[in-house]
Amino acid sequence: MSAPLPSLPVTFRPTRTRAVLYLVGLAQLAALTAIGVALPKLSGGERISFVFTGLLVFAVLLLLARPKVVARQEGVTVVNLTTRRELAWAQVLRVNLRQGDAWVHLDLADGTSLPAMGIQPGIARQQAIRDARALRDLAELHGTGGPATA
């Protein structure tokens, strides 16, 4: 028996992974800032470079926390690291999350496959499986997709 479909709009994202990335980012920023301030023999420029490096690493970690998949009545929005793609439901033929996959892949009507990094098993495998199944069920309900693997 499958779980009830989520109501639209719904956003799928790797919540635990995001929390870890935010915490690590803040911790390293605080550590590099503290080191830059605490070391007595550093010049002003060197202190600023410590803080700048911390901000740069934090920005990269925020970018890694960006992926999400938003399902709406009109279709699906896939936000990956640096790209965002809007899809109508009819474009999504299949939602795949196979053993060993790092994230969900969407098989599209144009014959291509689109990674959907917003659903990834990483440190929350069971949640990713539930999210992939929910997205698959939504695609089957709203689009023209056939049976999927999740």
N, C-alpha and C positions, 0 to 999 in steps of 0.2 A: 504494500500500500504506500503510495507516494504522499509526500507532505503537501499541505495546501499551498497553492501558488501565492507568492507575496503580492500585495497590492501595488499598483504602479502609481507614481514612479518609485523605483527601488534602486539603491546604489550598493554595488558589491565592491568591497575593497579589503585588502589584507590588513585588518585592524591590528593584530598582534605585531606583525612586521613593522607597520607604521609606528606603533608605540616604541618598539625597540630602536628604530632609526631616530626618532625624535629624542629619546633619552640619551642614546650614544652621542648624538650631535650636540646636545646641550652640555653633556659631561665633558666632551673633548674641547668645546669652546671655552667652558669655564676653566678647564685645566690649562689650556694654552694661554689664556688671558692671565691667569694667576702666575704662571711661570714667567710670562713676559713682564709682569709688574714686579714680581718678587726678586728677580735676578738683579743685583745691585750694579753690575758693571755694563749693563746694556745701554746703548744710546736710545734716544727717543725713536729713531727710525727702526731700530731693531725691535723695540717693544711693539711698535705699530705692526711690524711684520709678523710677530707672534699672533696678535689679534686678527690680522688680515688672514693668516693661514687658518686659524680657527673658524673664521667666517666662511672661508672658501670650502672647507671640509663640511661645515654645517649645510651650506647651500647644495652641495652634491648629495648629501644624505636626504635633504628635503626633496630633491629631484627623484631620488630612488623611492620616496614615499608617495609620489604623485599618482601612480596608476590606480584606475578605478574603471568600473563598467556601470553605466547608468542605463537602466531599462525604463522606457517611457511608453505611453500608449502609441506614439508615432514610430518608435524604433529604439535603437540601441546606440549609445555613445560610448566608444572605447577610448580611454585616455591612457596612453602608455608614457614612457619616460619623457619623450620630446614631441610626441604626436598626439593628435586628437582626430578621431574619425567618426562621423555620423553615418549610421546605417539604418535603412528601412528594414522592418522585420522580414520582408520578402527577400532581402539580400542574404539573410543568415539561413543557410541550409542545414547546418549541423554545428553543435557545440561539443567539443571534444576535450576530455581531460583523461588521458591514458596514464597507466602506471609509468612513473619516471618522468612525466612531463613537468616542466618547471612552472607552467601556467596553462590556462585554457587556450585553445585554438578554435577560431570560428572558421568553418568552411563556408565560403561565400559563393553566390550565384555566378560570379564571373570566373570561377575556377581557381581562385586564389585562396589562401589561408591567411587569417589575420590573428596574430597573438593578442590575447586579452589579458594583460599582466595584472589586472585588478582582481583576478581570481587565481591565486597561487597557493599550492599546498604547503610550501615552506615550513613554518612552525605551527600551522593550524590546518592540518590535512583534512580532518573531518568537516570543518567549516567550509573549506574549499570544495569538497565533494558536494555538500548540501547546496552551496551557491551555484556550482556548475549544473547540478540537476535542476535547480529552480530556473536558471537562465535557459537551459535546454527546453524545459516544459513551457516557458513563456514563448520561446521561439516557435515551438510546435503549435501553440495555441494561436499566436498572432501572425505567423508567417506561413510559408509554404514548405517549411523544412520537414524532413522525414525523420525516422528514428535516429537517435544519437547515442554516442558512447560517453558516459560520464561515471 
